[in-house]
Amino acid sequence: MQIEPQAFDRVLSSMCTEPHPVAREAAERFLATNPGDPGTYPTVATLEDEAIERLGEIVGLDDPAGYVASGGTEANVQAVRIARERATGPDPNVVVPESGHFSFQKAAELLDVELRIVPTNDHHRASLEAVRAAADDETALIVGVAGSTEYGRVDPIPELGVIAREVDAMLHVDAAWGGFVLPFTDYEWHFGHAPVDTMAIDPHKMGQAAIPSGGLVVRSSELLDELAVDTPYLESTSQATLTGTRSGAGVASAVAAMEELWPAGYRSQYVRSQNNAEWLADALEKRGYEVVEPTLPLVAADVPQSTFEALRAKGWRISRTAAGELRIVCMPHVTRAMLASFVGDLDRLEVRASVPVASDD
Ligand SMILES: *Cc1c(COP(=O)(O)O)cnc(C)c1O
């Protein structure tokens, strides 16, 4: 049995990363705590309040409510659940751009709401015309993605907010991946920029916390009440989370990471990651590949299937978009040296591919 985790030195496909040392240490200390039972584990419950306060600062919310979830999936499912509880009609629907994460599919199936998936435009952002056409009186929720999984794109959140208000729907922003880099960009994406009701933002992605550490942040605690169920055998009276027992490691590491890194540490990490993404995009373009410009630290490029397979065979952990492009996420553990080594491997493969096959005569 392999008891060592794999190294990160060839991981270019993950949206997660090595936790920051302070986050790792906090996670270890709080491994055996359960914020799902705050009456018994009050220290970690207090830390969770602090986590939400700190997340509120990042997402432009003075008096935030929410909790540390298992990840973006849970936060998205719960956002759909809140909207469904608030919906007035019998057949609520949720409008999601096709760039939306597959967790909305899970939410729709679990919660029995109709998912209206609408196209993105040429820039991989939600098409406002398509959203407007899909939204109607029965729309409970409009979703905007702030840092999409495949191309790192940010939907026009304020404009989506206008449409949501027109049809009396809620607005959810999925910043699971982008939330810890967007504060250092010019994008309008958060509660202070638009009438956002709920948001997913994952400390365990760009936030450099340990897994599992996701965030559901909501504009007011009444929205969280929509999720609350009574908890007879616990000292606390109700629970809004989807899971019962939860990892205190996620909570403590999120607080430790944010305390250490917000804002200066996250800013310099964003700059490093974005520079790396632009360097890689440039290197790939120079080699004749078609590249989707990295507006956030995520690069997609049209690399032939055979090259992709050969790079995988060399141990590079890389992934593909639905359209088949090579996709590289410039997470904090991805250094310029790693990318240079990756491009070096790519060059060696291409040289071999272009050597004419020796003939027999
Ligand atoms: C990663 C991601 C999710 C899912 O989050 P998990 O933490 O994997 O559950 C949802 N939305 C976006 C945009 C993501 O990048």
Ligand as a Chemical Component Dictionary entry (heavy atoms), coordinates in Angstrom:
data_LIG
# 
_chem_comp.id                   LIG 
_chem_comp.type                 NON-POLYMER 
_chem_comp.pdbx_formal_charge   0 
_chem_comp.three_letter_code    LIG 
# 
loop_
_chem_comp_atom.comp_id 
_chem_comp_atom.atom_id 
_chem_comp_atom.alt_atom_id 
_chem_comp_atom.type_symbol 
_chem_comp_atom.charge 
_chem_comp_atom.model_Cartn_x 
_chem_comp_atom.model_Cartn_y 
_chem_comp_atom.model_Cartn_z 
_chem_comp_atom.pdbx_ordinal 
LIG C1 C1 C 0 -14.101 23.443 -8.246  1  
LIG C2 C2 C 0 -15.339 24.152 -8.602  2  
LIG C3 C3 C 0 -16.578 23.755 -8.062  3  
LIG C4 C4 C 0 -16.722 22.527 -7.207  4  
LIG O1 O1 O 0 -16.076 22.670 -6.002  5  
LIG P1 P1 P 0 -15.608 21.392 -5.153  6  
LIG O2 O2 O 0 -14.846 22.037 -4.047  7  
LIG O3 O3 O 0 -14.796 20.539 -6.052  8  
LIG O4 O4 O 0 -16.839 20.717 -4.676  9  
LIG C5 C5 C 0 -17.676 24.517 -8.374  10 
LIG N1 N1 N 0 -17.567 25.587 -9.170  11 
LIG C6 C6 C 0 -16.409 25.994 -9.715  12 
LIG C7 C7 C 0 -16.375 27.197 -10.592 13 
LIG C8 C8 C 0 -15.250 25.278 -9.445  14 
LIG O5 O5 O 0 -14.094 25.663 -9.997  15 
# 
loop_
_chem_comp_bond.comp_id 
_chem_comp_bond.atom_id_1 
_chem_comp_bond.atom_id_2 
_chem_comp_bond.value_order 
_chem_comp_bond.pdbx_ordinal 
LIG C1 C2 SING 1  
LIG C2 C3 SING 2  
LIG C2 C8 DOUB 3  
LIG C3 C4 SING 4  
LIG C3 C5 DOUB 5  
LIG C4 O1 SING 6  
LIG O1 P1 SING 7  
LIG P1 O2 DOUB 8  
LIG P1 O3 SING 9  
LIG P1 O4 SING 10 
LIG C5 N1 SING 11 
LIG N1 C6 DOUB 12 
LIG C6 C7 SING 13 
LIG C6 C8 SING 14 
LIG C8 O5 SING 15 
# 
